[in-house]
C-alpha cells in the first residue's frame, strides 16, 4: 500500500469517521435518519470526533496491569482512535513487536554481510551456480550486451556508446568480454565493488526492467509507491487484481461483495512509471540467466503454447504463501481454504448449498445435522473471524429463510493450541472464547486434526483421545506454507531447508543479485549483535585504545540501533532509556564500578541478551504492505543514495549502507468477533473490545482501501447489509 | 411480478424519476453535484417531471407516418413517460400486438372446448393415458382419498366427513369407489361437470398443494401475487433465486453486478401463503399419479441419492426455455449463451480472459486479433444489447487498461434475417444498424451460421457464399428451444410435435387436469371464431329466429370479445369503432342493405377475417410476468368464481366460464443501443430513440425490480459505473 494510505492520511481518517458516524446513525436510528441528517447533531458529532482524534495523541503508559480484560467504552477511551491520526499527530506511534502475531524465534543463520564480502570466501555449498558478482554490480549490463551481440551481430557502435557512459573501472572489463561470458565472470568479480554511478545516465538510453511477481499486499504497495520513471515494471501474477484480503471473511458470507474488495492491478501503478501486466503464474526463477519462466492459465496461441519467459534487471518476489495443510491426509481434497477471493466465493456457495441440501426431502435428522455442521480449523484471526461471520449470517439472515434449519446448524472451531487468538492479548482471547460459548460456537481447544474424509473429520486431543465428527463443510485456516515455485527457487540458491526465502534487512534475497523478496514468501534474517561484536568494538574504538569511552560508544550508538533494531527493543523491554543505562548495568555486574571506559568483554556482557529480541515478522498484510512501500522508496532513491548513502555505517566494511534497513511499525490488529463486536489490540498494549472497536474497524478498513471505488463499494456494502441483510442467492 | 410492480405504481415511478434525475445530474455536472443538490433546481425538475407524467396521458394517434425514423427529444415528447404512469392516469393503455416480438402464426390446432366436451368423444391418439376427467373435477379428491386409504387404512370417518361436505351428485360415486381406481374412473367421468363448490370447506382440513416448477418471471410473479392461505406452495427449481433477466446483458460487462439482479425466491412469496422451496431440477412430470420427479444437483444423503418425488394437487409449469442451437454442430460446446446469471458471469470472465491472453508475449498480430474478435450470433434485443454493452465496456473502460488492444478489438454481429431487431419498428432497426456501423460493430446481415469449431465460426450468406471467421468468443442468442423435461411431458400428453406446451386461454395445459403452464415453456392456443361460428350464432339468437337482430348480437358481443380477443384486434386494425361497423360492412358486401337482421352466412362473412389476428405471444419476461399474476389471481378467487363465475358465457356449453381468459397487455419494449442511447417502442406505435429513452429505461428498470434491495443495488451500480467505470478484475 502507498504511504498515504498506510500511514492513514488525515483526509482519509476524516472520511472514515464520517462514514462510521453515518453508519451508526443508520443502525441505531434508521427511522430518524432523515431528520438527523439535516440536524446540527451531525456537525456536533463530527466536531467531537475530531477532537477525540486530537486527544488520541495523549498516550497512555505501557505499564497497564494485565490482571483481567477490560472492555473499554469509547467515551472513556479516546485513544481507540489513535491509529487513525498519524498525520494529525505529526508523529507516529512506535512499533511494538511484543505480541503482534505468532512470533517465531528462528535458529541463528550463519551468513556474512554481503556488501563487504569477498566472493572467494563464499560458502560453495550455499550457492549452486556461479556467483555473478554483487548487488547492483555493473556486470549485469555486460551480460545483457553479450546477449544483444549474439542476437544482433557486432553491435559495436551501440556497445561503444554505452561504454563511454560507463565508469572507468568497468569499461576495460566489458570491452574485453565480448565473446565468452563464463571466462569473464572471474574478472568481473574483481570489479564487484566498483561504483555503479552511471545508472542515471544509463536509464536515459534504456529503462531498468523490474519484474514484480505477485499482486498481493506487497506487490500492490510496491507498485503504488514506486515513482521513478527510470524503471519499467513488468508485473506477473495469475490474478489481475489486488484483493483486500482482511475482508475475505466478510466476503464468505456476503457482508461485503467480492468485487468490492478487488481493484485491477493496472489501476494501481503511478502514471509516470511504465507498467505492464501479464496474467500468468511464475513457475521457475532462473537467477543465472536473469529470467523468470511463466505459464498462462489458458492456451495462448494457435499451438496452445502456454509458457514464456521474461528477462529482468531487478526481480521483486512477492508471490505470497499458500495454505498449509501440514500434509494431513484428505485436507487438500475436502477442505475449503481462505486465501483468495475465489475461495471466499466458493465458501459462500457451499454454505448456501448446505442449507438447500438440508431442505430437501428424504433425509433424516442426523443427515440434515451433518450437512449443517460447519467446521473451522484454526483459531487464528481468519478462522475466528470466519466462524463469527458465519454465525451472524446464519442467525441474522439464513434462519429467516430456512426456519427449520435453526436448531440443526452447528459451528465448531478446532484449535490445536490451548487457546484461540494466541497472538492477541490474554484479555481478548478470554473474551472471544466466552463470546463464542455464549453464541453456541463449539470451541474445541487442543484438538489436532489427523485425517479428513469426504464426510468426517478426525481429531486427536492432547490426551491422545481420538474423535471423529461428521461435517458438512470445513474451512481450513491454520497457517501458511511455501509455494512450489519459491521452494524450487530456494533449493537453487541453497536455502532448501528453510520455510521462506531469507532476505537481509534491505529485503534482498541472500545469495542473489538484484532479487528482492517481501511479504509472506520471505523472512528477514536479522543480523545478530554478538556475531559482529568484535567489529562493532573495533568500529567504535576510533582511538584504537582497546577500550571504549562513553563518548566513543555514543557516537556509533545510533548507527548500531539502526543496524540492529533488537538493541532498542531490548532497552525498551528492560525499561531503560538509553545505552548508558545498559553499559552501566554491565559495568556494575562486572564490578568495574563508575569506570568511564569499557573493554570488549564488558561490551559483550552488556549486549549478550540483546539478540533474544530478534523475532520474525508476522505473516500479515500490514508487514507486506510496509515492505512494499519501503522497497519502492529504495528503488526511487537508488541513484541518489548511491552517491549519498543514508543508511547506518557498515560495521564490517567501509562507508555507509545506502539505505536504512527496513523497520516494521506495528499499527495494531483487529479480531472481529461477530455481533457488531470487535477486539482491537493497538500499539502500546491497548486493548479495546466491543462495539466501539467495531466502529474503529469500519473506519480503518474503509480508509485503508486501495482506491476510492473499493472504498465506496465496501461502505455501501456495509450499509446494504444493515438495511437489507445478506443475500443468500446461490450465484 | 406482482401487480403493484408490474402495473408500475405511482410511488415507484416517482422513485425512479428522482433516481434518474439524480443520475443525470451526476453524469453531467459531477462537480456541481453538491450545489445542485441543495438548490431549488431539483424541486423544479421534479415538478416538471411529474407534470410530464400527467401530460403523458394525451396519446398521439396511431397513424404516425413511417417515412423515416425520428429521434424524439424528451422536451417535445412527453409521452415517453407514458409507461410509468398507469396509476396516475387511472386507465391503462390498450395492448398492441402489432409488432411486439417475433409473432408467429401457427397452424390451426384442432381441439374441443374442453369444459363442454364429452370424454367419450375424445381423440384416443392424443392422450396416451386414461383421461381422469375434467378441469377441477372432484375426482381428483377421490383419487387422493384412495391413496390415503391405501396408506392409512380405512379412514372411514374422514371420508364420511368429506363426503358430507361434497355435492350430492358426487357423494354416491365416491362412497362406492373405495377399492378400485380404474373401475371408478368411468363412473367419475359422468360426474365430470359436477360443481366443485366444496373447495372452500375442504381447505380447512387440508391445504391444496400447488407445485410450482421454475423461479423465473412467471414463477416469481405467480408467487408474489398468490394471496390465499388455502394453498400450500412447493416451489422446485435448480435456482433458489429470481433473476431480473432484462439486466443480464448489463451483467456481462459489469455495468450491473450479478448479485444486484437476483432475489432469493424465499423472500418473494407473501407471508400468509405457506411456501417451501426445493433446490432441484424437475426431470419428469407424471400427470397420472400427480407426481413430479426431481433431481438435486448434489448427492444428498449418505447414499448419495439425488432423486425424490413430490405430489401435487395443482401443478404450475413455469420452467422457461433453453437456448436454441438449431442443432448446428459445435454451438453447444463453443458458444456462450445468455439465459442465466451464471452465463453472464462466465461471459464477463471470458471477455477479461481474452484481453489478458492477448496481452501475453509471444503472439503475433493475427493471433491477438483473433482473441479479441467477439462474435454475437442473433440480432434480437438480447444480442444487440450485449453487442452494444460490450462495445461500451471496451471503449469506455478496457482501452484505458489495455491501450494496445484498442485497434485489435472487433465485434461482429451475425443475423440470419435481413435486418436486426426485426420485431421493432423499422425506424429503430435503421437507427440501430446505422449506430452500429458508426461504432465499428460489424453487422453481417443474412448470415446463417452453419458450423462452429474451437477457433472459427462458419457462416453462409443467402447467396450461398461460405465464409469462415476466426473468433475469440461467441455469444449465441438466436431464440429459445424446449427443455427436455417439457419435451418428455409433451410426448406423454400427445403434444409431441409441438414446440411448446399448448394451453387454453386460461393457461391450463390442454388434455391435463390441474396442470397449468405459463411463460416461455407454453403457448396459448387461442380458439378461433370460425370454428365456433355456428355455436356463436345459436347462442346469440335467443329467439331461435334463424336471424340475429343487432340488439341480440350486441348482447353477446362483450362476451365474444372476451372469449375471442382477435375480434377486438381485428376491429382496431380496420379502424372500426364497434361491432356494428363490421356487421354493416358485411351486410353491404352481401347486398342486404340496411337490413337490421343478419343470418348465419352474413355473420360468417363478417367474421371470416377475424382469426387472422390470432398471434402467439412473444417469449418475453413481460408476458410471463403477466401470466403469473393472472394465474395467481385465478387461484386466489378459485372458490369465489366457482360460485359466481365472472368469465364470458360458454359458447358451446351452458353457463359462464369461471374466469375471464388471460389477456396480454403490451407495455412496450426497449432496445438499449449503447452510448447511453436506447430505442423504445411503446404501446400505440410510439418510437423514441436516444438519451431520453435511456433515462426512461433507467426509470422503468429501477421501478420494475422485484425488491427494494435489488432496486437500491441496481441504481447504485449504475451510479458506480458513471463515477468509477466498470471493473475488470477477473473474479
Interface residues (C-beta under 8 A of the other chain):
Chain A: X239 X240 X241 X254 X257 X258 X259 X262 X263 X264 X266 X267 X276 X277 X278 X279 X280 X296 X297 X298 X300 X301 X302 X305 X308 X310 X341 X342 X345 X352 X353 X356 X357 X359 X360 X361 X362 X363 X364 X367 X401 X402 X455 X708 X709 X712 X713 X716 X720 X723 X724 X727 X728 X729 X730 X731
Chain B: X239 X240 X241 X254 X257 X258 X259 X262 X263 X264 X266 X267 X276 X277 X278 X279 X280 X296 X297 X298 X300 X301 X302 X305 X308 X310 X341 X342 X345 X352 X353 X356 X357 X359 X360 X361 X362 X363 X364 X367 X401 X402 X455 X708 X709 X712 X713 X716 X720 X723 X724 X727 X728 X729 X730 X731
